[in-house]
Amino acid sequence: MISITYFRNKCIGCNGCVEADPNRWRVSKKDGKCNLVGGKEKKGIYSAVVGDDELNSLEAAKNNCPAKIIKFTVK
């Protein structure tokens, strides 16, 4: 299992995460920032737990993020 943490309020809307992993990330038409698909929000921080099969695409999304606001840990 992989635990994802995403600091959406610091998102600059570059779309890098969406390009790397369109199944897990979407751009909001409302404000241009990205959303973590399946993420739960608590105090502006979004989190989700996903399967190990998403490790490669999640790593690519994290590396594509110039704001460095995507974090994850493998459990």
PyMOL commands that set and color helices and strands:
alter all, ss='L'
color gray80, all
select helices_A, chain A and resi 8-10+16-20+52-64
alter helices_A, ss='H'
color red, helices_A
select strands_A, chain A and resi 2-7+25-27+34-36+40-42+45-50+70-74
alter strands_A, ss='S'
color yellow, strands_A
deselect
rebuild
show_as cartoon
